Amino acid sequence: MRLVGDNVQQGIYPIQEALRIADELGLDLIEIAPEANPPVCKIMDFSKFIYEKKRKLKEQRSKAAQVTVKEIRLSPNIDDHDFDFKLRHAINFLKEGNKVKVELFFKGRTILFQERGEMILLKFADAIGEYGKVETLPKLEGKKMFMIIAPKK
């Protein structure tokens, strides 16, 4: 087997010799690549190896981006100023790297104006175009019409 590791003369050794060297150093003999010809083994402390592996995995998880979905609610009778105000908030959310769920809520008889609601959502998507891309087109569920916008990379 091929032997590698710290404080070890690297080379090809018989199994018994590799085990003896590992025992003298007070470390473990770990098979790294069993498919190689000859198989590759490393002399190291196995518990330290496991600890470092877990620590690297934990570090990778902490660095992974947490994507949250922020919600913005509109109504079919929204005024221009309110629209711009909600648009600015959505842009800030997208700049932070969050997804935005734009929800248009129909109250009472306003459900008759679904086309107006869809036009408002499409206008919102068009206005926010340079900061995010539409992930889900406007969809009606009960009294709510919504779409999801993801930040551009």
Residue pairs with C-beta under 8 A, 6 or more apart in sequence:
1 12
1 13
1 14
1 15
1 18
1 38
1 39
1 40
1 41
2 10
2 11
2 12
2 36
2 38
2 39
2 40
2 41
3 9
3 10
3 11
3 12
3 13
3 18
3 21
3 41
3 42
3 43
4 10
4 32
4 40
4 41
4 42
4 43
5 27
5 42
5 43
5 44
6 43
6 44
7 25
7 43
8 21
8 25
8 43
12 38
13 21
18 29
18 41
18 43
19 29
21 43
22 28
22 29
22 43
25 43
27 43
27 44
27 45
28 43
28 44
28 45
28 46
29 41
29 42
29 43
30 41
30 42
30 43
30 44
30 46
30 49
31 39
31 40
31 41
32 40
32 41
32 42
33 39
33 40
65 97
67 97
67 98
67 99
68 98
68 99
69 98
69 99
69 100
69 101
69 148
70 90
70 93
70 98
70 99
70 100
70 101
71 100
71 101
71 103
72 86
72 89
72 90
72 93
72 100
72 101
72 102
72 103
73 103
73 104
73 105
74 83
74 86
74 102
74 103
74 104
74 105
74 120
74 121
74 124
75 104
75 105
75 106
75 107
75 110
76 104
76 106
76 110
76 113
76 116
76 117
76 120
77 110
78 86
78 120
83 120
83 123
83 124
86 124
87 124
87 127
87 128
90 100
90 102
90 124
90 128
90 131
90 132
90 149
91 128
91 131
93 100
94 100
94 128
94 131
94 132
94 149
94 151
94 152
95 131
95 151
97 151
98 151
99 135
99 148
99 149
99 150
99 151
100 128
100 132
100 148
100 149
101 146
101 147
101 148
101 149
102 121
102 124
102 125
102 146
102 147
102 148
102 149
103 144
103 145
103 146
104 117
104 120
104 121
104 138
104 144
104 145
104 146
105 143
105 144
106 113
106 114
106 117
106 143
106 144
106 145
107 143
110 117
111 143
114 140
114 145
117 138
117 145
118 138
118 145
121 138
121 145
121 146
121 147
122 138
124 147
125 134
125 147
125 149
128 149
130 152
131 151
131 152
132 149
132 150
132 151
132 152
133 149
133 150
133 152
134 147
134 148
134 149
135 147
135 148
135 149
135 150
136 146
136 147
136 148
137 147
138 145
138 146
138 147
139 145
139 146
139 147
